[in-house]
Amino acid sequence: MSMFHPDMKKDDKENENSNGQADVKSGAGEKQEQKTDVFSKLKDAAGTKMKKKSPKKNKEPKKVKEPLADQLLRLRADFDNFRKRTLRERTELYQRANEDLMEDIMPVLDHLDLALKAADDHGADESFVHGVKMVAEQLQSVLGSFGLKPIDADGADFDHNVHEAISRMQSEDVPEDKVIAQVRRGYFLGNKLLRAAQVVVSGGKANADKSSDPDEGGN
């Protein structure tokens, strides 16, 4: 007959408790390792994804250093182009300023021409007329030094490029398409026409023969 001892029961309980604690610790360790493995896999997957999304940097070609002599030649060409452009712009500005000035002075010249013509028509004092002519010639000379050239159309062949016909008259003395009279003088500024000369053009001899009446032609 076996005998039950209280110490034996106590030892069995202690063994069971220790075994249970060991199992719990083991399970907790396994869960921790599983979590670590999951985190590692997620981290690796995220890193791979970021690498795939990151754009590839375009490799820029290496710049070849330009020789100093070529740099100097290019700089000299750029400066020469700048100098020519500046000179051209200055010349155009100068010409435009001259054109504006001459266009304002031309009416004054017209009035001098009209005054001299009126003086001749009305028999004004010769000394007075001579003085006005000298002033007009001096003014023309000064303006001519800046490139203003008058167009004298009296007796010239009609040229539509430099003449403006304001009237056409029959003439027994002046051939057809010849200028009978100049009404207003024209001017060139250099090679540019500032104003055409206004002229009266000859239409040739008048036809004295009149066409007969058709009703009277058969009589």
NUDOFI-632450 format. One record per atom (N, C-alpha, C): x, y, z; residue in one letter. Coordinates in steps of 0.05 Angstrom, whole numbers, plus 5000, padded with zeros to 4 digits. Atoms other than C-alpha are relative to their C-alpha. Last residue first. Layout:
XYZa ...
END
This chain:
500749795019n 448772622049n 502350104985n 500850115026g 450371932079g 499350214980g 497950135015g 454572202137g 499249914972g 499349845023e 449372682160e 502249874983e 502349965017d 445872202207d 500650164975d 500650245016p 452471942234p 497650044981p 502450124990d 454472652255d 499349764983d 502549915013s 461572802236s 497749855012s 501450225014s 467372702283s 497350094989s 502250114985k 470973342299k 498649784984k 502050135016d 477773492271d 497849895018d 501949805011a 481574002313a 497849874984a 501050105025n 484873472357n 497950194989n 502950065001a 488573852412a 499249914972a 501749815016k 495973792411k 497149915001k 499449995029g 499373402467g 498150204986g 501550225014g 496473222535g 500450014970g 501149945027s 501673632572s 498649754989s 498950165022v 502573492646v 498650074974v 502050005020v 501573992704v 501249874975v 499549895026v 506173832762v 497449994983v 502749975012q 506473692836q 500350154974q 500649735011a 513473462854a 497350004988a 500049995029a 513872832897a 499350294991a 502549905010r 515772892970r 500250034969r 501649894978l 521072573013l 497350094991l 501949795009l 523972122959l 498350095025l 502850054993k 529771742989k 498350234992k 501350145022n 536571742955n 497149945005n 498250215009g 539472283000g 498849874976g 498250004977l 533372663023l 501949774996l 498750254991f 529772802958f 501650065025f 497350024987y 525073382947y 500849715005y 499650254985g 519073602905g 502949995011g 497450145003r 517374312884r 500049745017r 498650014974r 510074522880r 502549834997r 501749854980v 506174752819v 501450015027v 499750124973q 511274562766q 498550175020q 499449824978a 508974742696a 500249845026a 500449735009i 508274422627i 500850205022i 501049834979v 511373752645v 499850294989v 497949824989k 511973322583k 498750185021k 498650124977d 507372732571d 502450165009d 501650164981e 505173002503e 501849875021e 500750275008p 509673522471p 498449855022p 498750204983v 509374242494v 499149724991v 497149965000d 507774782441d 501549775015d 498950005028e 500674632419e 503050015000e 498149805006s 498474432489s 501049974971s 499250015028q 492574042517q 501950234994q 501049795018m 492574032592m 500949954972m 499150075027r 493073482645r 498850204981r 501749915022s 492473662719s 501349914974s 502549904989i 494973452788i 498150104978i 501549845020a 500473002761a 497350095013a 502950044993e 504972782819e 498450184981e 501949795006h 512172702796h 497249925008h 499249754985v 517872302826v 498150234994v 498450064975n 516171582809n 500650245016n 501950044978h 510571782760h 501549935026h 499150254987d 515772072714d 498349965025d 501650084976f 513272602666f 501049735009f 501950215007d 518872822619d 498649925026d 499050284999a 522073462643a 497849814990a 499050095026g 520174172620g 501049714999g 500849845023d 519674432691d 501349904974d 501550155019a 520773862740a 499250154975a 500949795019d 526274142785d 498749854976d 500750125026i 526773642843i 498950234982i 502549935013p 530373942903p 499649864973p 499749935028k 535873572941k 497350074987k 502649925012l 536273523017l 500650104971l 501150205018g 542473133039g 497450074986g 501150224984f 544673503102f 498549804982f 497850134986s 549273963063s 499149775017s 498750195018g 543374093017g 502349865013g 501650254999l 539574403076l 501249794981l 499650124974v 545074923083v 498549735002v 497350104998s 545175063008s 500549865027s 499850255016q 537675113003q 502849875003q 501450204985l 537675623060l 500149734986l 498350074977q 543076023025q 498749785017q 497750175009e 539175992960e 501849925023e 501050275007a 532776232994a 502249824991a 500850154975v 536376803029v 499149724993v 497550074986m 539777022964m 499449845025m 498850235014k 533076992927k 502649915014k 501650244993v 529877442980v 501249754986v 499450074972g 535477952972g 498549755009g 497350124999h 534877942896h 500749925028h 500250275011v 527378062901v 502749855001v 501450174981f 528478652946f 499849714991f 498250044977s 533778942901s 498749835021s 498050205007e 529278852841e 501949935023e 497449885002d 523379212871d 502249794996d 499049904975a 516978832858a 502850114995a 497949805005g 514178762788g 501150135025g 501149734993h 507678422807h 502250214997h 502549945014d 509077752773d 499150295004d 499549975029d 516377732794d 497550084985d 498449765004a 514677872867a 500650054970a 501849774998a 509077352865a 501550264996a 501750005024k 513976832840k 498150245000k 498449915023l 519077012893l 498450014974l 499449714996a 513876972948a 501650104977a 502449855007l 511176302922l 500550315003l 500450035029d 518176002923d 497650174991d 498049845013l 519376272993l 499750004970l 500849724997h 512775983016h 502050194988h 502249955018d 514675302989d 499150295001d 498849975026l 521375333025l 497850054979l 498749745000v 517675463090v 501350054973v 502049785004p 512974883075p 501250275000p 500949985027m 519174433066m 497850204995m 498849765013i 522074603135i 498950034971i 501049764987d 517574133176d 501050254985d 502949985006e 518673553128e 498850255013e 500449915028m 526173693130m 497050034994m 499249725003l 526373643206l 499450114972l 502049844986d 522472993209d 500650304998d 502550005015e 526872693155e 497950175014e 499849825023n 533172913190n 497550024984n 500149724990a 530972593255a 500250204978a 502849954993r 529471943217r 499750295012r 501549965025q 536271953185q 497150075006q 499149745012y 539872053252y 498350064975y 501149794983l 535771493284l 500750274989l 502849985005e 537371033226e 498650225016e 500449885027t 544671203231t 497150024994t 499549714997r 544671073307r 499650144973r 502349874985e 541170403297e 500550305003e 502349995018r 546270203244r 497650135013r 499549805021l 552170403287l 497650024981l 500249744988t 549470013346t 500350234980t 502849954994r 548269403304r 499650275012r 501449955026k 555269443274k 497150065005k 499149745011r 558469513343r 498550074975r 501249794983f 554368943372f 500750274990f 502849995007n 556368493313n 498550215016n 500249875027d 563668673324d 497150024991d 499649714996f 563068523399f 499850154973f 502349894987d 560067843385d 500250305003d 502249995020a 565467683334a 497550125013a 499449795019r 570967883384r 497850024979r 500549754987l 567867453438l 500550244982l 502949974998r 567566863391r 499350265013r 501149955026l 574866953372l 497050045001l 499449725008l 576967033444l 498950074973l 501649824984q 573366393464q 500550294993q 502750005012d 576466023406d 498250185016d 499949865026a 583466233429a 497250014987a 500149714995l 581866023501l 500050164974l 497349884999p 580165313480p 499850315003p 499349865024e 573165093497e 502750135002e 499049734995k 572664583553k 500950134974k 497249975009v 568763983532v 500950295003v 499549775017k 562563913573k 503050024994k 497849834990k 561463213599k 500550224981k 497450045014p 554962933576p 502050205011p 499349785017e 549562953629e 502749964987e 497249934999k 547562283656k 500650224980k 498749995027n 540262273663n 502850095003n 498849755007k 538362083734k 501449994973k 497150025005k 534061483739k 501050274991k 499249975028p 527461603770p 503049994997p 498149785003s 526061313840s 501050024971s 501349745007k 519860883835k 502050224995k 501350025026k 523460213831k 498950274991k 497950015020k 528160393888k 498949984972k 498949735003m 522360613930m 502250004979m 502049845014k 518859943918k 501050284995k 500050095028t 525059543937t 498150174984t 497549915012g 525759944002g 500249934970g 500249725004a 518459834019a 502550124987a 501849955022a 519059084007a 499750304994a 498750075025d 525259034050d 498350064975d 498049815005k 521859414106k 501549954974k 501449765008l 515658984102l 502150224993l 501050045027k 519958354103k 498650254989k 497750015018s 523958594163s 499049974971s 499049725003f 517558794200f 502350014980f 502049855016v 514658104187v 500950284995v 499850095028d 520957744210d 498150164983d 497549895011t 521258164274t 500349924971t 500349725005k 513958004288k 502450134987k 501849975023q 515257264279q 499550294993q 498550065024e 521257294325e 498350034975e 498349775004q 517057644378q 501749964975q 501649775011k 511657114370k 501750244995k 500650065028e 516856554379e 498350224987e 497649965017g 519656884440g 499549954971g 499649715003a 512756954471a 502450054982a 502049905019g 511356224458g 500350304994g 499350105027s 517856014491s 498150114979s 497749855010k 516556464551k 500849914972k 500949735006v 509656164559v 502350174989v 501550015025d 512355454553d 499050284992d 498150045022a 517655594606a 498650004973a 498649745005q 512455884652q 502049984977q 501949825013g 508155264644g 501350274994g 500350095028n 514054794659n 498150194984n 497649935014s 515755184721s 499849934970s 499949715004n 508655154745n 502450094984n 502049925020e 508054414732e 500150304995e 499050085027n 514554284769n 498150084978n 497849825007e 512254694829e 501149934972e 501149745008k 505754324830k 502150194991k 501350035027d 509253654830d 498850264990d 497950005021d 513853864886d 498849984973d 499049735003k 507954064930k 502150014978k 502049845014k 504553404918k 501050284995k 500050095028m 510853034938m 498050164983m 497849875014d 511653445001d 500149934971d 500749735008p 504653225025p 502250144984p 498649814983h 506552485025h 499450284990h 499949735012f 501851975000f 501350195019f 500649794981m 503251245023m 500350274985m 498349765003s 503050654978s 499050225018s 501749765000m 500050005000m 501850255000m 
END
